[in-house]
Amino acid sequence: MNPILYLGCLVVLIGCSVWTAHAEGDFESEKARVIQIYGNPGVDKATKIRNAEFLAHFLDKYSGNIQMTPELRTRVTDAVGKYKEEKANQPLVDGAPPQGGFLSSILIGILVDIGIEAAAEGISKAIS
């Protein structure tokens, strides 16, 4: 075979290995952040609410890597789905989403409560 073909295959294999290691590092660092925010009873509710979007992104992206009971997994999936739907339906005012809102505050509260429960139950035991 052509040496250029061998070199190309080697580059692809090395690139895949590096990307996989980087992706696992992202999961570990984001998992540590979720546990630090939602698993720590000393963190105030306002901080947990400010990080609700990060929590929704984390749970959406890594829910397959987290050991949860089936009912908690269903609640997480429902809450993240409703949160994403509400965010998608929010009208933009001068290019920015509106602040507050009754339904948004309820969904964020539900998401924060689920995040606290998931951090206590499953995320700290997550597999990668």
MDTraj code that builds the backbone (N, CA, C; nanometers):
import mdtraj as md
import numpy as np

residues = "MET ASN PRO ILE LEU TYR LEU GLY CYS LEU VAL VAL LEU ILE GLY CYS SER VAL TRP THR ALA HIS ALA GLU GLY ASP PHE GLU SER GLU LYS ALA ARG VAL ILE GLN ILE TYR GLY ASN PRO GLY VAL ASP LYS ALA THR LYS ILE ARG ASN ALA GLU PHE LEU ALA HIS PHE LEU ASP LYS TYR SER GLY ASN ILE GLN MET THR PRO GLU LEU ARG THR ARG VAL THR ASP ALA VAL GLY LYS TYR LYS GLU GLU LYS ALA ASN GLN PRO LEU VAL ASP GLY ALA PRO PRO GLN GLY GLY PHE LEU SER SER ILE LEU ILE GLY ILE LEU VAL ASP ILE GLY ILE GLU ALA ALA ALA GLU GLY ILE SER LYS ALA ILE SER".split()
xyz = np.array([
    [0.0824, -0.1192, 0.0000],
    [0.0000, 0.0000, 0.0000],
    [0.0867, 0.1253, 0.0000],
    [0.0262, 0.2298, -0.0371],
    [0.0939, 0.3582, -0.0461],
    [0.1221, 0.4131, 0.0945],
    [0.2425, 0.4627, 0.1218],
    [0.2741, 0.5176, 0.2549],
    [0.1855, 0.6367, 0.2926],
    [0.1387, 0.7118, 0.1947],
    [0.0511, 0.8255, 0.2235],
    [-0.0822, 0.7754, 0.2789],
    [-0.1302, 0.6633, 0.2270],
    [-0.2534, 0.6042, 0.2758],
    [-0.2361, 0.5576, 0.4205],
    [-0.1221, 0.4944, 0.4511],
    [-0.0942, 0.4540, 0.5892],
    [-0.0908, 0.5738, 0.6827],
    [-0.0229, 0.6783, 0.6387],
    [-0.0125, 0.7991, 0.7194],
    [-0.1508, 0.8620, 0.7417],
    [-0.2341, 0.8625, 0.6382],
    [-0.3692, 0.9160, 0.6512],
    [-0.4508, 0.8372, 0.7523],
    [-0.4420, 0.7053, 0.7489],
    [-0.5140, 0.6209, 0.8453],
    [-0.4635, 0.6451, 0.9872],
    [-0.3342, 0.6600, 1.0021],
    [-0.2751, 0.6861, 1.1337],
    [-0.3244, 0.8191, 1.1895],
    [-0.3309, 0.9198, 1.1061],
    [-0.3786, 1.0516, 1.1496],
    [-0.5248, 1.0426, 1.1943],
    [-0.6064, 0.9686, 1.1201],
    [-0.7479, 0.9532, 1.1563],
    [-0.7597, 0.8811, 1.2900],
    [-0.6843, 0.7750, 1.3109],
    [-0.6897, 0.7006, 1.4373],
    [-0.6454, 0.7863, 1.5557],
    [-0.5395, 0.8617, 1.5378],
    [-0.4918, 0.9491, 1.6454],
    [-0.5952, 1.0581, 1.6737],
    [-0.6538, 1.1150, 1.5695],
    [-0.7554, 1.2176, 1.5875],
    [-0.8766, 1.1656, 1.6631],
    [-0.9197, 1.0435, 1.6314],
    [-1.0335, 0.9839, 1.7027],
    [-1.0011, 0.9624, 1.8499],
    [-0.8815, 0.9164, 1.8785],
    [-0.8415, 0.8942, 2.0175],
    [-0.8365, 1.0249, 2.0964],
    [-0.7809, 1.1275, 2.0360],
    [-0.7719, 1.2568, 2.1031],
    [-0.9110, 1.3146, 2.1268],
    [-1.0001, 1.3050, 2.0276],
    [-1.1356, 1.3575, 2.0416],
    [-1.2112, 1.2847, 2.1513],
    [-1.1959, 1.1527, 2.1594],
    [-1.2642, 1.0750, 2.2631],
    [-1.2149, 1.1146, 2.4014],
    [-1.0856, 1.1304, 2.4179],
    [-1.0305, 1.1713, 2.5477],
    [-1.0796, 1.3109, 2.5852],
    [-1.0881, 1.3994, 2.4894],
    [-1.1366, 1.5353, 2.5159],
    [-1.2840, 1.5337, 2.5564],
    [-1.3636, 1.4519, 2.4886],
    [-1.5070, 1.4435, 2.5208],
    [-1.5277, 1.3886, 2.6616],
    [-1.4498, 1.2906, 2.7030],
    [-1.4609, 1.2370, 2.8384],
    [-1.4206, 1.3413, 2.9415],
    [-1.3210, 1.4232, 2.9096],
    [-1.2799, 1.5303, 2.9998],
    [-1.3890, 1.6347, 3.0157],
    [-1.4612, 1.6652, 2.9069],
    [-1.5725, 1.7597, 2.9139],
    [-1.6804, 1.7071, 3.0077],
    [-1.7125, 1.5786, 2.9948],
    [-1.8155, 1.5197, 3.0799],
    [-1.7744, 1.5289, 3.2261],
    [-1.6511, 1.4957, 3.2560],
    [-1.6049, 1.4983, 3.3953],
    [-1.6073, 1.6390, 3.4531],
    [-1.5631, 1.7373, 3.3762],
    [-1.5616, 1.8744, 3.4288],
    [-1.7039, 1.9290, 3.4452],
    [-1.7926, 1.8989, 3.3496],
    [-1.9304, 1.9456, 3.3616],
    [-2.0024, 1.8721, 3.4750],
    [-1.9723, 1.7440, 3.4923],
    [-2.0322, 1.6672, 3.6021],
    [-1.9898, 1.7267, 3.7361],
    [-1.8624, 1.7614, 3.7479],
    [-1.8137, 1.8216, 3.8725],
    [-1.8836, 1.9550, 3.8994],
    [-1.9074, 2.0334, 3.7948],
    [-1.9761, 2.1624, 3.8126],
    [-2.1207, 2.1420, 3.8581],
    [-2.1905, 2.0448, 3.7980],
    [-2.3294, 2.0174, 3.8380],
    [-2.3344, 1.9716, 3.9826],
    [-2.2442, 1.8821, 4.0208],
    [-2.2417, 1.8334, 4.1592],
    [-2.2097, 1.9474, 4.2551],
    [-2.1162, 2.0339, 4.2157],
    [-2.0787, 2.1471, 4.3008],
    [-2.1965, 2.2410, 4.3221],
    [-2.2769, 2.2639, 4.2184],
    [-2.3879, 2.3584, 4.2301],
    [-2.5111, 2.2932, 4.2908],
    [-2.5517, 2.1780, 4.2370],
    [-2.6807, 2.1195, 4.2752],
    [-2.6690, 2.0140, 4.3846],
    [-2.5500, 1.9637, 4.4088],
    [-2.5325, 1.8641, 4.5139],
    [-2.4896, 1.9238, 4.6466],
    [-2.4635, 2.0527, 4.6485],
    [-2.4159, 2.1204, 4.7684],
    [-2.5308, 2.1995, 4.8311],
    [-2.5758, 2.1601, 4.9503],
    [-2.6870, 2.2334, 5.0130],
    [-2.6501, 2.3761, 5.0527],
    [-2.5222, 2.4087, 5.0556],
    [-2.4794, 2.5437, 5.0922],
    [-2.4946, 2.6451, 4.9801],
    [-2.5175, 2.5977, 4.8564],
    [-2.5347, 2.6896, 4.7433],
    [-2.6769, 2.7440, 4.7460],
    [-2.6898, 2.8768, 4.7317],
    [-2.8227, 2.9381, 4.7407],
    [-2.9071, 2.9102, 4.6163],
    [-3.0369, 2.9271, 4.6318],
    [-3.1349, 2.8967, 4.5271],
    [-3.1133, 2.9849, 4.4039],
    [-3.0737, 3.1102, 4.4240],
    [-3.0518, 3.2019, 4.3116],
    [-2.9404, 3.1510, 4.2200],
    [-2.8339, 3.0973, 4.2770],
    [-2.7243, 3.0423, 4.1974],
    [-2.7729, 2.9220, 4.1190],
    [-2.8545, 2.8398, 4.1820],
    [-2.9076, 2.7220, 4.1129],
    [-2.9986, 2.7640, 3.9983],
    [-3.0774, 2.8674, 4.0174],
    [-3.1664, 2.9158, 3.9119],
    [-3.0857, 2.9771, 3.7971],
    [-2.9804, 3.0528, 3.8287],
    [-2.8962, 3.1133, 3.7247],
    [-2.8290, 3.0070, 3.6386],
    [-2.8037, 2.8893, 3.6944],
    [-2.7361, 2.7829, 3.6216],
    [-2.8328, 2.6802, 3.5635],
    [-2.9620, 2.7123, 3.5584],
    [-3.0628, 2.6176, 3.5082],
    [-3.0393, 2.5830, 3.3605],
    [-2.9982, 2.6796, 3.2817],
    [-2.9738, 2.6512, 3.1402],
    [-2.8563, 2.5545, 3.1240],
    [-2.7512, 2.5732, 3.2024],
    [-2.6382, 2.4800, 3.2000],
    [-2.6837, 2.3406, 3.2415],
    [-2.7675, 2.3327, 3.3447],
    [-2.8191, 2.2043, 3.3916],
    [-2.9007, 2.1365, 3.2823],
    [-2.9890, 2.2112, 3.2162],
    [-3.0702, 2.1534, 3.1092],
    [-2.9823, 2.1009, 2.9965],
    [-2.8796, 2.1757, 2.9598],
    [-2.7866, 2.1325, 2.8550],
    [-2.7129, 2.0055, 2.8991],
    [-2.6649, 2.0029, 3.0219],
    [-2.5918, 1.8873, 3.0741],
    [-2.6811, 1.7633, 3.0744],
    [-2.8015, 1.7758, 3.1282],
    [-2.8914, 1.6605, 3.1363],
    [-2.9342, 1.6143, 2.9977],
    [-2.9525, 1.7068, 2.9054],
    [-2.9895, 1.6704, 2.7698],
    [-2.8756, 1.5962, 2.7004],
    [-2.7546, 1.6444, 2.7202],
    [-2.6388, 1.5888, 2.6504],
    [-2.5897, 1.4575, 2.7115],
    [-2.5919, 1.4459, 2.8435],
    [-2.5283, 1.3322, 2.9100],
    [-2.6251, 1.2416, 2.9857],
    [-2.7545, 1.2503, 2.9612],
    [-2.8478, 1.1687, 3.0395],
    [-2.8230, 1.0194, 3.0207],
    [-2.7676, 0.9800, 2.9071],
    [-2.7347, 0.8388, 2.8850],
    [-2.6177, 0.7905, 2.9686],
    [-2.5353, 0.8816, 3.0179],
    [-2.4186, 0.8447, 3.0984],
    [-2.4459, 0.8468, 3.2479],
    [-2.5683, 0.8787, 3.2851],
    [-2.6018, 0.8950, 3.4262],
    [-2.6918, 0.7802, 3.4698],
    [-2.6550, 0.7152, 3.5815],
    [-2.7382, 0.6085, 3.6355],
    [-2.8527, 0.6710, 3.7139],
    [-2.9759, 0.6459, 3.6666],
    [-3.0943, 0.6994, 3.7325],
    [-3.2016, 0.5915, 3.7355],
    [-3.2931, 0.6068, 3.8309],
    [-3.4089, 0.5193, 3.8314],
    [-3.4940, 0.5533, 3.7092],
    [-3.5734, 0.4593, 3.6612],
    [-3.6567, 0.4890, 3.5439],
    [-3.7503, 0.6079, 3.5646],
    [-3.8058, 0.6221, 3.6848],
    [-3.8969, 0.7346, 3.7062],
    [-3.8216, 0.8676, 3.7083],
    [-3.7004, 0.8708, 3.7650],
    [-3.6214, 0.9940, 3.7626],
    [-3.5794, 1.0262, 3.6198],
    [-3.5428, 0.9257, 3.5415],
    [-3.5047, 0.9476, 3.4019],
    [-3.6228, 1.0073, 3.3239],
    [-3.7425, 0.9558, 3.3489],
    [-3.8619, 1.0087, 3.2829],
    [-3.8860, 1.1532, 3.3236],
    [-3.8724, 1.1827, 3.4525],
    [-3.8915, 1.3201, 3.4996],
    [-3.7873, 1.4141, 3.4402],
    [-3.6620, 1.3687, 3.4320],
    [-3.5552, 1.4503, 3.3734],
    [-3.5860, 1.4778, 3.2266],
    [-3.6221, 1.3735, 3.1528],
    [-3.6520, 1.3895, 3.0105],
    [-3.7687, 1.4856, 2.9892],
    [-3.8743, 1.4698, 3.0690],
    [-3.9907, 1.5584, 3.0569],
    [-3.9547, 1.7027, 3.0909],
    [-3.8829, 1.7222, 3.2004],
    [-3.8483, 1.8581, 3.2438],
    [-3.7571, 1.9267, 3.1430],
    [-3.6572, 1.8560, 3.0925],
    [-3.5655, 1.9152, 2.9947],
    [-3.6407, 1.9454, 2.8652],
    [-3.7282, 1.8543, 2.8241],
    [-3.8071, 1.8776, 2.7028],
    [-3.8969, 1.9992, 2.7152],
    [-3.9655, 2.0119, 2.8290],
    [-4.0529, 2.1282, 2.8501],
    [-3.9714, 2.2569, 2.8575],
    [-3.8547, 2.2509, 2.9236],
    [-3.7691, 2.3692, 2.9348],
    [-3.7217, 2.4138, 2.7963],
    [-3.6755, 2.3183, 2.7140],
    [-3.6285, 2.3514, 2.5802],
    [-3.7422, 2.4058, 2.4933],
    [-3.8608, 2.3468, 2.5074],
    [-3.9764, 2.3939, 2.4313],
    [-4.0130, 2.5366, 2.4701],
    [-4.0120, 2.5650, 2.6006],
    [-4.0440, 2.6997, 2.6483],
    [-3.9395, 2.8001, 2.5992],
    [-3.8118, 2.7615, 2.6027],
    [-3.7059, 2.8511, 2.5547],
    [-3.7210, 2.8779, 2.4056],
    [-3.7599, 2.7755, 2.3288],
    [-3.7764, 2.7920, 2.1843],
    [-3.8966, 2.8799, 2.1517],
    [-3.9990, 2.8773, 2.2356],
    [-4.1208, 2.9537, 2.2093],
    [-4.1158, 3.0962, 2.2628],
    [-4.0127, 3.1321, 2.3372],
    [-4.0041, 3.2676, 2.3911],
    [-3.9757, 3.3670, 2.2788],
    [-4.0562, 3.4720, 2.2694],
    [-4.0286, 3.5729, 2.1663],
    [-3.9064, 3.6563, 2.2063],
    [-3.8342, 3.6996, 2.1063],
    [-3.7192, 3.7851, 2.1323],
    [-3.7632, 3.9308, 2.1304],
    [-3.7168, 4.0060, 2.2280],
    [-3.7440, 4.1489, 2.2360],
    [-3.6108, 4.2199, 2.2172],
    [-3.5975, 4.2892, 2.1045],
    [-3.4716, 4.3554, 2.0694],
    [-3.3558, 4.2569, 2.0710],
    [-3.3784, 4.1347, 2.0235],
    [-3.2731, 4.0347, 2.0121],
    [-3.2421, 3.9586, 2.1393],
    [-3.3138, 3.9879, 2.2473],
    [-3.2885, 3.9197, 2.3749],
    [-3.4184, 3.8568, 2.4243],
    [-3.4076, 3.7419, 2.4922],
    [-3.5302, 3.6816, 2.5452],
    [-3.5855, 3.7666, 2.6591],
    [-3.7175, 3.7621, 2.6793],
    [-3.7768, 3.8400, 2.7882],
    [-3.7320, 3.7871, 2.9241],
    [-3.7288, 3.8743, 3.0203],
    [-3.6873, 3.8362, 3.1550],
    [-3.8085, 3.7894, 3.2340],
    [-3.7898, 3.6828, 3.3114],
    [-3.8960, 3.6357, 3.3999],
    [-4.0052, 3.5627, 3.3253],
    [-4.1243, 3.5764, 3.3740],
    [-4.2381, 3.5066, 3.3160],
    [-4.2841, 3.3972, 3.4098],
    [-4.4142, 3.3833, 3.4229],
    [-4.4711, 3.2875, 3.5170],
    [-4.4349, 3.1443, 3.4814],
    [-4.4583, 3.1051, 3.3542],
    [-4.4325, 2.9678, 3.3142],
    [-4.2836, 2.9360, 3.3192],
    [-4.1996, 3.0283, 3.2767],
    [-4.0550, 3.0059, 3.2808],
    [-4.0071, 2.9829, 3.4226],
    [-4.0569, 3.0613, 3.5168],
    [-4.0117, 3.0453, 3.6550],
    [-4.0562, 2.9112, 3.7120],
    [-4.1740, 2.8638, 3.6740],
    [-4.2198, 2.7321, 3.7199],
    [-4.1319, 2.6222, 3.6615],
    [-4.1048, 2.6290, 3.5303],
    [-4.0223, 2.5266, 3.4661],
    [-3.8799, 2.5275, 3.5207],
    [-3.8263, 2.6452, 3.5448],
    [-3.6915, 2.6532, 3.6007],
    [-3.6899, 2.5950, 3.7418],
    [-3.7935, 2.6238, 3.8217],
    [-3.8022, 2.5660, 3.9560],
    [-3.8078, 2.4148, 3.9528],
    [-3.8868, 2.3590, 3.8599],
    [-3.8953, 2.2135, 3.8465],
    [-3.7608, 2.1570, 3.8036],
    [-3.6967, 2.2218, 3.7074],
    [-3.5671, 2.1750, 3.6589],
    [-3.4624, 2.1791, 3.7699],
    [-3.4624, 2.2841, 3.8498],
    [-3.3671, 2.2955, 3.9605],
    [-3.3914, 2.1848, 4.0627],
    [-3.5165, 2.1585, 4.0965],
    [-3.5465, 2.0510, 4.1920],
    [-3.5022, 1.9154, 4.1400],
    [-3.5254, 1.8908, 4.0105],
    [-3.4808, 1.7648, 3.9509],
    [-3.3280, 1.7590, 3.9478],
    [-3.2638, 1.8718, 3.9214],
    [-3.1177, 1.8749, 3.9222],
    [-3.0610, 1.8422, 4.0587],
    [-3.1242, 1.8925, 4.1630],
    [-3.0797, 1.8621, 4.2990],
    [-3.0945, 1.7128, 4.3258],
    [-3.2087, 1.6573, 4.2868],
    [-3.2321, 1.5146, 4.3089],
    [-3.1366, 1.4294, 4.2250],
    [-3.1156, 1.4682, 4.0990],
    [-3.0252, 1.3925, 4.0122],
    [-2.8816, 1.3998, 4.0620],
    [-2.8408, 1.5164, 4.1123],
    [-2.7048, 1.5296, 4.1646],
    [-2.6872, 1.4409, 4.2877],
    [-2.7884, 1.4348, 4.3708],
    [-2.7786, 1.3528, 4.4900],
    [-2.7833, 1.2040, 4.4567],
    [-2.8644, 1.1665, 4.3588],
    [-2.8868, 1.0247, 4.3312],
    [-2.7957, 0.9670, 4.2238],
    [-2.7863, 1.0335, 4.1096],
    [-2.7239, 0.9672, 3.9972],
    [-2.5969, 1.0265, 3.9434],
    [-2.5874, 1.1582, 3.9384],
    [-2.4737, 1.2197, 3.8701],
    [-2.3428, 1.1880, 3.9420],
    [-2.3451, 1.1837, 4.0726],
    [-2.2212, 1.1533, 4.1450],
    [-2.1757, 1.0097, 4.1196],
    [-2.2678, 0.9228, 4.0747],
    [-2.2337, 0.7846, 4.0442],
    [-2.2231, 0.7625, 3.8932],
    [-2.2181, 0.8703, 3.8143],
    [-2.2252, 0.8606, 3.6690],
    [-2.1096, 0.7801, 3.6132],
    [-2.1403, 0.7130, 3.5037],
    [-2.0373, 0.6388, 3.4331],
    [-2.0022, 0.7169, 3.3078],
    [-1.8822, 0.6995, 3.2592],
    [-1.8446, 0.7707, 3.1368],
    [-1.8072, 0.6730, 3.0295],
])
top = md.Topology()
chain = top.add_chain()
for i, resn in enumerate(residues, 1):
    res = top.add_residue(resn, chain, resSeq=i)
    for name in ("N", "CA", "C"):
        top.add_atom(name, md.element.get_by_symbol(name[0]), res)
traj = md.Trajectory(xyz[None], top)
